[in-house]
Amino acid sequence: MFQVIFNEISAAELSQLPTLTQLELLDEFQVMPEDLENPDGDKFGRLERDGMTLFRYRAKDVRIYFEATTEGVLVHRVLNKNTFQDFLFRTNLPLSEDEALSQSKVFWELIEEGENARRV
């Protein structure tokens, strides 16, 4: 299992969730190397852009976007699913959630903001 590292932004986003939800999410978010080799699309997804590979973990109404590093799993963002589902619904894109996000400039700006945040 990988060590999980949160940056300031993802830690703050996690802290906005109800305490019980935080505990359930952290208990459920266990990433094994084989999970990233062949993401199943349900719990885990893969997004790619400009040579960067980002993974998505889906838990109830929360999406965790992270990168696999030599140190472990670096969590860039913890977002409510409605953040992007509303976007997909309004634009009627015939793509999966991961495909649409891979093509979204706004999404990658959120990720870059997380990459540049201090680790906690």
N, CA, C and O atoms as CSV, one atom per row, in Angstrom:
chain,resi,resn,atom,element,x,y,z
A,1,MET,N,N,0.844,-1.171,0.000
A,1,MET,CA,C,0.000,0.000,0.000
A,1,MET,C,C,0.894,1.240,0.000
A,1,MET,O,O,1.954,1.255,0.626
A,2,PHE,N,N,0.452,2.278,-0.710
A,2,PHE,CA,C,1.210,3.522,-0.806
A,2,PHE,C,C,0.963,4.421,0.410
A,2,PHE,O,O,-0.106,4.380,1.019
A,3,GLN,N,N,1.961,5.227,0.749
A,3,GLN,CA,C,1.777,6.282,1.737
A,3,GLN,C,C,0.950,7.374,1.072
A,3,GLN,O,O,1.176,7.682,-0.099
A,4,VAL,N,N,-0.002,7.967,1.789
A,4,VAL,CA,C,-0.854,9.024,1.245
A,4,VAL,C,C,-0.378,10.362,1.787
A,4,VAL,O,O,-0.279,10.557,2.999
A,5,ILE,N,N,-0.082,11.288,0.864
A,5,ILE,CA,C,0.405,12.623,1.219
A,5,ILE,C,C,-0.598,13.647,0.691
A,5,ILE,O,O,-0.939,13.635,-0.492
A,6,PHE,N,N,-1.062,14.519,1.558
A,6,PHE,CA,C,-1.981,15.587,1.164
A,6,PHE,C,C,-1.206,16.893,1.068
A,6,PHE,O,O,-0.279,17.130,1.842
A,7,ASN,N,N,-1.592,17.749,0.106
A,7,ASN,CA,C,-1.044,19.100,0.083
A,7,ASN,C,C,-1.992,19.997,0.874
A,7,ASN,O,O,-3.037,19.538,1.336
A,8,GLU,N,N,-1.639,21.265,1.032
A,8,GLU,CA,C,-2.482,22.187,1.811
A,8,GLU,C,C,-3.910,22.260,1.288
A,8,GLU,O,O,-4.868,22.264,2.061
A,9,ILE,N,N,-4.038,22.317,-0.029
A,9,ILE,CA,C,-5.359,22.483,-0.640
A,9,ILE,C,C,-6.210,21.238,-0.437
A,9,ILE,O,O,-7.362,21.338,-0.016
A,10,SER,N,N,-5.653,20.064,-0.732
A,10,SER,CA,C,-6.446,18.837,-0.588
A,10,SER,C,C,-6.778,18.573,0.879
A,10,SER,O,O,-7.859,18.068,1.181
A,11,ALA,N,N,-5.871,18.905,1.792
A,11,ALA,CA,C,-6.148,18.739,3.222
A,11,ALA,C,C,-7.277,19.677,3.653
A,11,ALA,O,O,-8.138,19.294,4.445
A,12,ALA,N,N,-7.270,20.895,3.136
A,12,ALA,CA,C,-8.339,21.844,3.462
A,12,ALA,C,C,-9.670,21.379,2.882
A,12,ALA,O,O,-10.708,21.502,3.533
A,13,GLU,N,N,-9.647,20.848,1.664
A,13,GLU,CA,C,-10.878,20.342,1.054
A,13,GLU,C,C,-11.422,19.161,1.843
A,13,GLU,O,O,-12.631,19.047,2.044
A,14,LEU,N,N,-10.532,18.285,2.290
A,14,LEU,CA,C,-10.945,17.139,3.104
A,14,LEU,C,C,-11.547,17.613,4.419
A,14,LEU,O,O,-12.542,17.058,4.886
A,15,SER,N,N,-10.948,18.633,5.013
A,15,SER,CA,C,-11.421,19.122,6.313
A,15,SER,C,C,-12.799,19.780,6.224
A,15,SER,O,O,-13.462,19.950,7.247
A,16,GLN,N,N,-13.240,20.152,5.025
A,16,GLN,CA,C,-14.562,20.749,4.843
A,16,GLN,C,C,-15.678,19.705,4.896
A,16,GLN,O,O,-16.850,20.048,5.056
A,17,LEU,N,N,-15.310,18.437,4.763
A,17,LEU,CA,C,-16.298,17.362,4.827
A,17,LEU,C,C,-16.667,17.093,6.281
A,17,LEU,O,O,-15.872,17.357,7.183
A,18,PRO,N,N,-17.871,16.567,6.513
A,18,PRO,CA,C,-18.229,16.180,7.884
A,18,PRO,C,C,-17.217,15.167,8.431
A,18,PRO,O,O,-16.682,14.353,7.678
A,19,THR,N,N,-16.963,15.218,9.715
A,19,THR,CA,C,-15.938,14.383,10.336
A,19,THR,C,C,-16.143,12.900,10.049
A,19,THR,O,O,-15.183,12.203,9.720
A,20,LEU,N,N,-17.356,12.410,10.164
A,20,LEU,CA,C,-17.615,10.995,9.905
A,20,LEU,C,C,-17.299,10.642,8.449
A,20,LEU,O,O,-16.756,9.572,8.177
A,21,THR,N,N,-17.633,11.529,7.518
A,21,THR,CA,C,-17.333,11.311,6.101
A,21,THR,C,C,-15.828,11.272,5.884
A,21,THR,O,O,-15.330,10.450,5.115
A,22,GLN,N,N,-15.100,12.159,6.562
A,22,GLN,CA,C,-13.635,12.157,6.454
A,22,GLN,C,C,-13.051,10.820,6.893
A,22,GLN,O,O,-12.197,10.246,6.217
A,23,LEU,N,N,-13.523,10.339,8.025
A,23,LEU,CA,C,-13.002,9.077,8.555
A,23,LEU,C,C,-13.332,7.905,7.640
A,23,LEU,O,O,-12.486,7.042,7.403
A,24,GLU,N,N,-14.554,7.870,7.126
A,24,GLU,CA,C,-14.948,6.802,6.205
A,24,GLU,C,C,-14.114,6.858,4.930
A,24,GLU,O,O,-13.663,5.831,4.422
A,25,LEU,N,N,-13.917,8.061,4.426
A,25,LEU,CA,C,-13.151,8.246,3.193
A,25,LEU,C,C,-11.703,7.796,3.369
A,25,LEU,O,O,-11.165,7.081,2.523
A,26,LEU,N,N,-11.079,8.210,4.455
A,26,LEU,CA,C,-9.689,7.835,4.704
A,26,LEU,C,C,-9.548,6.338,4.946
A,26,LEU,O,O,-8.542,5.737,4.567
A,27,ASP,N,N,-10.548,5.737,5.574
A,27,ASP,CA,C,-10.527,4.293,5.792
A,27,ASP,C,C,-10.651,3.541,4.462
A,27,ASP,O,O,-10.024,2.499,4.265
A,28,GLU,N,N,-11.460,4.080,3.565
A,28,GLU,CA,C,-11.713,3.429,2.276
A,28,GLU,C,C,-10.594,3.670,1.260
A,28,GLU,O,O,-10.337,2.814,0.414
A,29,PHE,N,N,-9.932,4.817,1.335
A,29,PHE,CA,C,-8.924,5.208,0.345
A,29,PHE,C,C,-7.605,4.496,0.615
A,29,PHE,O,O,-6.693,5.055,1.225
A,30,GLN,N,N,-7.522,3.256,0.151
A,30,GLN,CA,C,-6.314,2.464,0.279
A,30,GLN,C,C,-5.884,2.075,-1.128
A,30,GLN,O,O,-6.598,1.356,-1.827
A,31,VAL,N,N,-4.730,2.549,-1.533
A,31,VAL,CA,C,-4.267,2.379,-2.907
A,31,VAL,C,C,-3.120,1.383,-2.949
A,31,VAL,O,O,-2.103,1.534,-2.271
A,32,MET,N,N,-3.319,0.367,-3.765
A,32,MET,CA,C,-2.293,-0.644,-3.985
A,32,MET,C,C,-1.706,-0.422,-5.382
A,32,MET,O,O,-2.403,0.079,-6.264
A,33,PRO,N,N,-0.444,-0.783,-5.596
A,33,PRO,CA,C,0.162,-0.598,-6.926
A,33,PRO,C,C,-0.666,-1.206,-8.057
A,33,PRO,O,O,-0.766,-0.615,-9.132
A,34,GLU,N,N,-1.255,-2.371,-7.831
A,34,GLU,CA,C,-2.051,-3.016,-8.884
A,34,GLU,C,C,-3.313,-2.229,-9.232
A,34,GLU,O,O,-3.834,-2.362,-10.340
A,35,ASP,N,N,-3.812,-1.410,-8.301
A,35,ASP,CA,C,-4.979,-0.563,-8.592
A,35,ASP,C,C,-4.660,0.442,-9.691
A,35,ASP,O,O,-5.539,0.827,-10.463
A,36,LEU,N,N,-3.404,0.865,-9.758
A,36,LEU,CA,C,-3.006,1.891,-10.718
A,36,LEU,C,C,-2.543,1.305,-12.046
A,36,LEU,O,O,-2.517,2.000,-13.061
A,37,GLU,N,N,-2.182,0.040,-12.038
A,37,GLU,CA,C,-1.756,-0.596,-13.278
A,37,GLU,C,C,-2.916,-0.754,-14.249
A,37,GLU,O,O,-2.761,-0.519,-15.447
A,38,ASN,N,N,-4.062,-1.147,-13.745
A,38,ASN,CA,C,-5.263,-1.342,-14.566
A,38,ASN,C,C,-6.476,-0.770,-13.840
A,38,ASN,O,O,-7.271,-1.520,-13.275
A,39,PRO,N,N,-6.625,0.562,-13.853
A,39,PRO,CA,C,-7.771,1.159,-13.156
A,39,PRO,C,C,-9.084,0.579,-13.688
A,39,PRO,O,O,-9.265,0.442,-14.898
A,40,ASP,N,N,-9.993,0.243,-12.778
A,40,ASP,CA,C,-11.237,-0.420,-13.170
A,40,ASP,C,C,-12.297,0.521,-13.718
A,40,ASP,O,O,-13.304,0.064,-14.258
A,41,GLY,N,N,-12.089,1.826,-13.589
A,41,GLY,CA,C,-13.060,2.786,-14.105
A,41,GLY,C,C,-14.160,3.093,-13.113
A,41,GLY,O,O,-14.775,4.157,-13.185
A,42,ASP,N,N,-14.419,2.189,-12.194
A,42,ASP,CA,C,-15.447,2.436,-11.195
A,42,ASP,C,C,-14.843,3.194,-10.022
A,42,ASP,O,O,-15.144,4.370,-9.821
A,43,LYS,N,N,-14.002,2.536,-9.255
A,43,LYS,CA,C,-13.338,3.198,-8.132
A,43,LYS,C,C,-12.174,4.058,-8.604
A,43,LYS,O,O,-12.005,5.192,-8.156
A,44,PHE,N,N,-11.372,3.507,-9.515
A,44,PHE,CA,C,-10.179,4.202,-9.978
A,44,PHE,C,C,-10.303,4.564,-11.451
A,44,PHE,O,O,-10.855,3.803,-12.246
A,45,GLY,N,N,-9.788,5.723,-11.800
A,45,GLY,CA,C,-9.729,6.151,-13.183
A,45,GLY,C,C,-8.383,6.786,-13.456
A,45,GLY,O,O,-7.646,7.122,-12.529
A,46,ARG,N,N,-8.065,6.950,-14.732
A,46,ARG,CA,C,-6.785,7.539,-15.133
A,46,ARG,C,C,-7.070,8.715,-16.055
A,46,ARG,O,O,-7.881,8.605,-16.975
A,47,LEU,N,N,-6.403,9.841,-15.812
A,47,LEU,CA,C,-6.506,11.017,-16.654
A,47,LEU,C,C,-5.101,11.374,-17.095
A,47,LEU,O,O,-4.164,11.329,-16.298
A,48,GLU,N,N,-4.951,11.727,-18.361
A,48,GLU,CA,C,-3.620,12.065,-18.873
A,48,GLU,C,C,-3.667,13.359,-19.658
A,48,GLU,O,O,-4.633,13.657,-20.360
A,49,ARG,N,N,-2.588,14.121,-19.515
A,49,ARG,CA,C,-2.457,15.366,-20.267
A,49,ARG,C,C,-0.993,15.793,-20.247
A,49,ARG,O,O,-0.356,15.837,-19.194
A,50,ASP,N,N,-0.478,16.103,-21.420
A,50,ASP,CA,C,0.896,16.597,-21.557
A,50,ASP,C,C,1.907,15.732,-20.809
A,50,ASP,O,O,2.811,16.254,-20.156
A,51,GLY,N,N,1.757,14.422,-20.901
A,51,GLY,CA,C,2.695,13.509,-20.276
A,51,GLY,C,C,2.483,13.279,-18.792
A,51,GLY,O,O,3.201,12.480,-18.191
A,52,MET,N,N,1.524,13.952,-18.187
A,52,MET,CA,C,1.239,13.759,-16.764
A,52,MET,C,C,0.101,12.762,-16.616
A,52,MET,O,O,-0.920,12.866,-17.295
A,53,THR,N,N,0.280,11.810,-15.736
A,53,THR,CA,C,-0.775,10.846,-15.438
A,53,THR,C,C,-1.305,11.139,-14.048
A,53,THR,O,O,-0.556,11.196,-13.072
A,54,LEU,N,N,-2.591,11.321,-13.985
A,54,LEU,CA,C,-3.285,11.615,-12.744
A,54,LEU,C,C,-4.311,10.515,-12.545
A,54,LEU,O,O,-4.877,10.014,-13.516
A,55,PHE,N,N,-4.556,10.138,-11.316
A,55,PHE,CA,C,-5.538,9.108,-11.026
A,55,PHE,C,C,-6.702,9.711,-10.261
A,55,PHE,O,O,-6.565,10.707,-9.550
A,56,ARG,N,N,-7.854,9.071,-10.433
A,56,ARG,CA,C,-9.060,9.488,-9.728
A,56,ARG,C,C,-9.557,8.320,-8.896
A,56,ARG,O,O,-9.633,7.188,-9.373
A,57,TYR,N,N,-9.896,8.610,-7.646
A,57,TYR,CA,C,-10.521,7.620,-6.791
A,57,TYR,C,C,-11.922,8.124,-6.482
A,57,TYR,O,O,-12.102,9.264,-6.052
A,58,ARG,N,N,-12.897,7.282,-6.700
A,58,ARG,CA,C,-14.305,7.656,-6.492
A,58,ARG,C,C,-14.809,6.962,-5.232
A,58,ARG,O,O,-14.744,5.739,-5.107
A,59,ALA,N,N,-15.311,7.771,-4.303
A,59,ALA,CA,C,-15.904,7.259,-3.069
A,59,ALA,C,C,-17.164,8.061,-2.777
A,59,ALA,O,O,-17.091,9.235,-2.414
A,60,LYS,N,N,-18.312,7.427,-2.935
A,60,LYS,CA,C,-19.607,8.082,-2.719
A,60,LYS,C,C,-19.670,9.369,-3.535
A,60,LYS,O,O,-19.584,9.324,-4.762
A,61,ASP,N,N,-19.818,10.504,-2.880
A,61,ASP,CA,C,-19.950,11.783,-3.585
A,61,ASP,C,C,-18.632,12.544,-3.681
A,61,ASP,O,O,-18.624,13.728,-4.018
A,62,VAL,N,N,-17.536,11.886,-3.392
A,62,VAL,CA,C,-16.229,12.549,-3.364
A,62,VAL,C,C,-15.306,11.927,-4.405
A,62,VAL,O,O,-15.314,10.717,-4.632
A,63,ARG,N,N,-14.508,12.796,-5.034
A,63,ARG,CA,C,-13.492,12.356,-5.982
A,63,ARG,C,C,-12.142,12.832,-5.462
A,63,ARG,O,O,-11.962,14.008,-5.146
A,64,ILE,N,N,-11.197,11.902,-5.379
A,64,ILE,CA,C,-9.841,12.233,-4.953
A,64,ILE,C,C,-8.953,12.131,-6.183
A,64,ILE,O,O,-8.885,11.078,-6.817
A,65,TYR,N,N,-8.274,13.216,-6.522
A,65,TYR,CA,C,-7.375,13.256,-7.677
A,65,TYR,C,C,-5.947,13.256,-7.156
A,65,TYR,O,O,-5.556,14.129,-6.382
A,66,PHE,N,N,-5.170,12.261,-7.591
A,66,PHE,CA,C,-3.844,12.081,-7.036
A,66,PHE,C,C,-2.856,11.618,-8.097
A,66,PHE,O,O,-3.217,11.188,-9.192
A,67,GLU,N,N,-1.598,11.727,-7.713
A,67,GLU,CA,C,-0.485,11.329,-8.572
A,67,GLU,C,C,0.335,10.285,-7.811
A,67,GLU,O,O,0.542,10.416,-6.605
A,68,ALA,N,N,0.793,9.269,-8.503
A,68,ALA,CA,C,1.682,8.277,-7.894
A,68,ALA,C,C,3.108,8.799,-8.013
A,68,ALA,O,O,3.578,9.079,-9.116
A,69,THR,N,N,3.790,8.930,-6.897
A,69,THR,CA,C,5.171,9.416,-6.880
A,69,THR,C,C,6.051,8.375,-6.186
A,69,THR,O,O,5.552,7.371,-5.677
A,70,THR,N,N,7.342,8.616,-6.170
A,70,THR,CA,C,8.243,7.692,-5.477
A,70,THR,C,C,8.001,7.713,-3.968
A,70,THR,O,O,8.297,6.740,-3.275
A,71,GLU,N,N,7.458,8.832,-3.458
A,71,GLU,CA,C,7.164,8.941,-2.023
A,71,GLU,C,C,5.865,8.236,-1.643
A,71,GLU,O,O,5.683,7.834,-0.494
A,72,GLY,N,N,4.968,8.090,-2.612
A,72,GLY,CA,C,3.657,7.495,-2.345
A,72,GLY,C,C,2.608,8.135,-3.230
A,72,GLY,O,O,2.875,8.472,-4.384
A,73,VAL,N,N,1.428,8.298,-2.691
A,73,VAL,CA,C,0.314,8.900,-3.409
A,73,VAL,C,C,0.199,10.356,-2.967
A,73,VAL,O,O,-0.042,10.634,-1.793
A,74,LEU,N,N,0.371,11.277,-3.899
A,74,LEU,CA,C,0.271,12.706,-3.602
A,74,LEU,C,C,-1.109,13.184,-4.030
A,74,LEU,O,O,-1.417,13.221,-5.221
A,75,VAL,N,N,-1.936,13.550,-3.060
A,75,VAL,CA,C,-3.302,13.981,-3.332
A,75,VAL,C,C,-3.284,15.462,-3.689
A,75,VAL,O,O,-2.866,16.306,-2.896
A,76,HIS,N,N,-3.753,15.762,-4.915
A,76,HIS,CA,C,-3.796,17.149,-5.381
A,76,HIS,C,C,-5.107,17.829,-5.027
A,76,HIS,O,O,-5.110,18.992,-4.624
A,77,ARG,N,N,-6.233,17.112,-5.173
A,77,ARG,CA,C,-7.544,17.719,-4.898
A,77,ARG,C,C,-8.494,16.675,-4.340
A,77,ARG,O,O,-8.394,15.493,-4.671
A,78,VAL,N,N,-9.424,17.118,-3.485
A,78,VAL,CA,C,-10.531,16.313,-2.969
A,78,VAL,C,C,-11.782,17.114,-3.285
A,78,VAL,O,O,-12.043,18.143,-2.661
A,79,LEU,N,N,-12.569,16.633,-4.271
A,79,LEU,CA,C,-13.702,17.413,-4.772
A,79,LEU,C,C,-15.000,16.629,-4.711
A,79,LEU,O,O,-15.015,15.405,-4.847
A,80,ASN,N,N,-16.083,17.355,-4.505
A,80,ASN,CA,C,-17.412,16.752,-4.567
A,80,ASN,C,C,-17.715,16.397,-6.004
A,80,ASN,O,O,-17.367,17.153,-6.911
A,81,LYS,N,N,-18.358,15.262,-6.234
A,81,LYS,CA,C,-18.632,14.825,-7.610
A,81,LYS,C,C,-19.440,15.851,-8.389
A,81,LYS,O,O,-19.285,15.957,-9.605
A,82,ASN,N,N,-20.290,16.602,-7.722
A,82,ASN,CA,C,-21.132,17.577,-8.419
A,82,ASN,C,C,-20.346,18.729,-9.009
A,82,ASN,O,O,-20.848,19.446,-9.874
A,83,THR,N,N,-19.143,18.911,-8.558
A,83,THR,CA,C,-18.298,19.957,-9.107
A,83,THR,C,C,-18.182,19.812,-10.622
A,83,THR,O,O,-18.231,20.805,-11.348
A,84,PHE,N,N,-18.028,18.578,-11.098
A,84,PHE,CA,C,-17.854,18.348,-12.524
A,84,PHE,C,C,-19.053,17.690,-13.184
A,84,PHE,O,O,-19.246,17.836,-14.391
A,85,GLN,N,N,-19.865,16.967,-12.418
A,85,GLN,CA,C,-21.043,16.360,-13.035
A,85,GLN,C,C,-21.994,17.425,-13.551
A,85,GLN,O,O,-22.576,17.264,-14.624
A,86,ASP,N,N,-22.160,18.506,-12.810
A,86,ASP,CA,C,-23.008,19.595,-13.299
A,86,ASP,C,C,-22.452,20.154,-14.595
A,86,ASP,O,O,-23.208,20.451,-15.521
A,87,PHE,N,N,-21.139,20.300,-14.667
A,87,PHE,CA,C,-20.491,20.779,-15.882
A,87,PHE,C,C,-20.785,19.834,-17.047
A,87,PHE,O,O,-21.150,20.281,-18.135
A,88,LEU,N,N,-20.626,18.532,-16.819
A,88,LEU,CA,C,-20.870,17.549,-17.881
A,88,LEU,C,C,-22.326,17.575,-18.334
A,88,LEU,O,O,-22.609,17.487,-19.529
A,89,PHE,N,N,-23.241,17.695,-17.389
A,89,PHE,CA,C,-24.660,17.720,-17.727
A,89,PHE,C,C,-24.993,18.951,-18.573
A,89,PHE,O,O,-25.703,18.854,-19.574
A,90,ARG,N,N,-24.478,20.093,-18.163
A,90,ARG,CA,C,-24.785,21.336,-18.884
A,90,ARG,C,C,-24.216,21.337,-20.293
A,90,ARG,O,O,-24.814,21.904,-21.207
A,91,THR,N,N,-23.060,20.702,-20.474
A,91,THR,CA,C,-22.439,20.719,-21.791
A,91,THR,C,C,-22.843,19.523,-22.646
A,91,THR,O,O,-22.541,19.486,-23.839
A,92,ASN,N,N,-23.530,18.536,-22.042
A,92,ASN,CA,C,-23.996,17.344,-22.769
A,92,ASN,C,C,-22.878,16.650,-23.545
A,92,ASN,O,O,-23.082,16.211,-24.677
A,93,LEU,N,N,-21.719,16.553,-22.946
A,93,LEU,CA,C,-20.606,15.895,-23.620
A,93,LEU,C,C,-20.824,14.386,-23.638
A,93,LEU,O,O,-21.185,13.802,-22.617
A,94,PRO,N,N,-20.607,13.748,-24.790
A,94,PRO,CA,C,-20.779,12.298,-24.870
A,94,PRO,C,C,-19.524,11.552,-24.425
A,94,PRO,O,O,-19.082,10.614,-25.088
A,95,LEU,N,N,-18.960,11.972,-23.308
A,95,LEU,CA,C,-17.715,11.390,-22.812
A,95,LEU,C,C,-17.917,10.890,-21.388
A,95,LEU,O,O,-18.870,11.277,-20.711
A,96,SER,N,N,-17.016,10.033,-20.948
A,96,SER,CA,C,-17.034,9.638,-19.549
A,96,SER,C,C,-16.536,10.816,-18.714
A,96,SER,O,O,-15.973,11.774,-19.244
A,97,GLU,N,N,-16.747,10.732,-17.428
A,97,GLU,CA,C,-16.295,11.784,-16.518
A,97,GLU,C,C,-14.792,11.995,-16.649
A,97,GLU,O,O,-14.331,13.134,-16.733
A,98,ASP,N,N,-14.020,10.902,-16.669
A,98,ASP,CA,C,-12.563,11.017,-16.750
A,98,ASP,C,C,-12.119,11.611,-18.076
A,98,ASP,O,O,-11.203,12.432,-18.101
A,99,GLU,N,N,-12.745,11.217,-19.178
A,99,GLU,CA,C,-12.381,11.756,-20.492
A,99,GLU,C,C,-12.676,13.248,-20.561
A,99,GLU,O,O,-11.866,14.023,-21.069
A,100,ALA,N,N,-13.828,13.644,-20.054
A,100,ALA,CA,C,-14.196,15.057,-20.085
A,100,ALA,C,C,-13.238,15.885,-19.237
A,100,ALA,O,O,-12.826,16.972,-19.641
A,101,LEU,N,N,-12.885,15.372,-18.063
A,101,LEU,CA,C,-11.959,16.107,-17.209
A,101,LEU,C,C,-10.580,16.195,-17.834
A,101,LEU,O,O,-9.899,17.211,-17.694
A,102,SER,N,N,-10.161,15.142,-18.521
A,102,SER,CA,C,-8.849,15.158,-19.178
A,102,SER,C,C,-8.754,16.288,-20.191
A,102,SER,O,O,-7.664,16.791,-20.463
A,103,GLN,N,N,-9.884,16.686,-20.748
A,103,GLN,CA,C,-9.921,17.727,-21.769
A,103,GLN,C,C,-10.289,19.102,-21.217
A,103,GLN,O,O,-10.346,20.073,-21.971
A,104,SER,N,N,-10.538,19.195,-19.918
A,104,SER,CA,C,-10.990,20.448,-19.313
A,104,SER,C,C,-9.815,21.286,-18.807
A,104,SER,O,O,-9.086,20.855,-17.914
A,105,LYS,N,N,-9.632,22.465,-19.367
A,105,LYS,CA,C,-8.572,23.374,-18.940
A,105,LYS,C,C,-8.766,23.780,-17.474
A,105,LYS,O,O,-7.799,23.871,-16.717
A,106,VAL,N,N,-10.005,24.017,-17.087
A,106,VAL,CA,C,-10.303,24.434,-15.711
A,106,VAL,C,C,-9.897,23.345,-14.721
A,106,VAL,O,O,-9.339,23.642,-13.666
A,107,PHE,N,N,-10.175,22.095,-15.056
A,107,PHE,CA,C,-9.796,20.992,-14.182
A,107,PHE,C,C,-8.287,20.962,-13.986
A,107,PHE,O,O,-7.812,20.850,-12.856
A,108,TRP,N,N,-7.532,21.062,-15.072
A,108,TRP,CA,C,-6.074,20.991,-14.968
A,108,TRP,C,C,-5.509,22.198,-14.225
A,108,TRP,O,O,-4.453,22.097,-13.599
A,109,GLU,N,N,-6.189,23.327,-14.284
A,109,GLU,CA,C,-5.756,24.482,-13.485
A,109,GLU,C,C,-5.918,24.180,-11.995
A,109,GLU,O,O,-5.072,24.565,-11.187
A,110,LEU,N,N,-7.007,23.490,-11.628
A,110,LEU,CA,C,-7.199,23.072,-10.237
A,110,LEU,C,C,-6.078,22.122,-9.804
A,110,LEU,O,O,-5.551,22.233,-8.697
A,111,ILE,N,N,-5.727,21.198,-10.683
A,111,ILE,CA,C,-4.673,20.235,-10.373
A,111,ILE,C,C,-3.328,20.947,-10.230
A,111,ILE,O,O,-2.581,20.657,-9.295
A,112,GLU,N,N,-3.009,21.862,-11.128
A,112,GLU,CA,C,-1.748,22.599,-11.047
A,112,GLU,C,C,-1.676,23.410,-9.754
A,112,GLU,O,O,-0.615,23.516,-9.139
A,113,GLU,N,N,-2.798,23.974,-9.351
A,113,GLU,CA,C,-2.843,24.701,-8.091
A,113,GLU,C,C,-2.494,23.751,-6.933
A,113,GLU,O,O,-1.763,24.118,-6.013
A,114,GLY,N,N,-3.030,22.533,-6.999
A,114,GLY,CA,C,-2.726,21.533,-5.984
A,114,GLY,C,C,-1.267,21.091,-6.030
A,114,GLY,O,O,-0.648,20.877,-4.988
A,115,GLU,N,N,-0.720,20.956,-7.234
A,115,GLU,CA,C,0.689,20.553,-7.360
A,115,GLU,C,C,1.618,21.570,-6.723
A,115,GLU,O,O,2.639,21.213,-6.135
A,116,ASN,N,N,1.260,22.830,-6.843
A,116,ASN,CA,C,2.109,23.899,-6.334
A,116,ASN,C,C,1.901,24.192,-4.846
A,116,ASN,O,O,2.637,24.983,-4.256
A,117,ALA,N,N,0.909,23.558,-4.252
A,117,ALA,CA,C,0.625,23.797,-2.829
A,117,ALA,C,C,1.642,23.056,-1.965
A,117,ALA,O,O,2.223,22.049,-2.369
A,118,ARG,N,N,1.825,23.576,-0.804
A,118,ARG,CA,C,2.753,22.979,0.159
A,118,ARG,C,C,2.166,21.664,0.672
A,118,ARG,O,O,0.961,21.554,0.901
A,119,ARG,N,N,3.029,20.682,0.846
A,119,ARG,CA,C,2.598,19.390,1.389
A,119,ARG,C,C,2.472,19.490,2.890
A,119,ARG,O,O,3.245,20.189,3.546
A,120,VAL,N,N,1.478,18.775,3.442
A,120,VAL,CA,C,1.284,18.794,4.893
A,120,VAL,C,C,1.486,17.418,5.484
A,120,VAL,O,O,1.363,17.242,6.696
